[in-house]
Amino acid sequence: MKDNKELFMKEYLCKLVEPSEGYIKAYELWIKYHYECERHDKFICTGPLDRDGFIRPANAQQQIAIIRNARNLKGILINEARKYKLKNEELNKAKLNVNRLTSEGLEREYRRLF
């Protein structure tokens, strides 16, 4: 119900809905996660860039290396989320918004936040 009310206020009444502290922390965690993943990928991968500017693995060994790294970093993110008692809703909403960023946008957000 809360989401519908926020959506109505945002879309129809043009009211700015301030993000919760939990969402802001979740957003920071996802930015850091994706930034660290991409930094690692750029070091490991030799494949082409995709349309959003992210590097792609050139072979199976590179793919395995980036998956391992992503799993490790995701574990850190989950522990941090638990530490801050973030709700799944906040994590999912933040993840969705971070996933929309291009490589350039991700770098810009990382520099802004950290």
N, C-alpha and C positions, 0 to 999 in steps of 0.2 A: 504494500500500500504506500509506503514511504517513497519508493521509487516513482510511482505514478504521480504523486503529489509534486515531487521535485521536477519531474519531466514536464508536468503541466505548467509549473511556475517558470521554468526555463524556456519552454517552447512557446507558450501562449501569452504569458504575462511579461516575458522578456526580463525576468528577474535573474540576477546573478546568484547562483547557489554556491555558497562557499564550501570547498571540500573540507572533510573532517581531518583532524590531526592524523588519524589512522590511515586515511587515503594518502595524505601527503607523505607519510613515512613509507607506505607501501610503494608509492611512485618512486621515491628515492632508491629504495631497495632494488626495484626492477631496472631503473636506469643504471645503477652500479653493476647489476648482474649482466645486463646486455653489453655494457661498455667493456667489462672485463672479458666477456666471451669474445667479443669482436677483436679486442687487443690480442688475445691468444690466437684467434683464428688468423689474423694478419701475419703473425709470426710463423705459424705452422703451414698455412695453405698457400698454394701456388696457382690456384684456379682463377677463373675470371671473376669480375665483379658482377653482381646481379643488378637489376634495374634500380634498386634502392641504394646501391653503393656498397653493399656488403660482400666480402670476399667469399668465394665458394671453394670447397675442397676439390683437388684435382684427381684424387684417387681414394681407394678404400682406407688406406692407412691414415690419411689426413682426416677422413670422415670419423674414424674410430677415435683419433686423438681429440677432435673437437667435441665429440659426444661425451667422452670421459671428463673433459674439463667442464663442460656444461653441467653434468651431473654433480660434480664436486661443488661448483658454484651455486647450484640450486639447493644443495644441502645447507650451505651457509645461509642462503636467503631464507630458507624455511626456519632455521634456528633463530635467525634475527627476527623474523615475523612472530615466532612464538614468544621471544623475549619481550617484544613490544605489545603482545597480546592483540595482534591484528586479526580482524575478521576476514573470513574467506571472501566475502563480498567486496571488501576494500582491496584485497590482493587481486581479485579477478578484474575489477574495474580499472585498477592501476595498470595491470598487465596489458589489458586491451588497449589502453591509451599509449603505452610505451611501444607496443608492437606496431603501432601505426607510423612510428618515426622512421625516417630514412637514416642512413649512416651519418650524414651531415647533421641532421636534427638531433640524433643521439649524442654526438660529440658536443654539440652546442648545449644541450641540456646537462650533460655531465659537467662541463665547465661552469655552467651557471650554478649548479647545486654543490659542487665540490671544489 
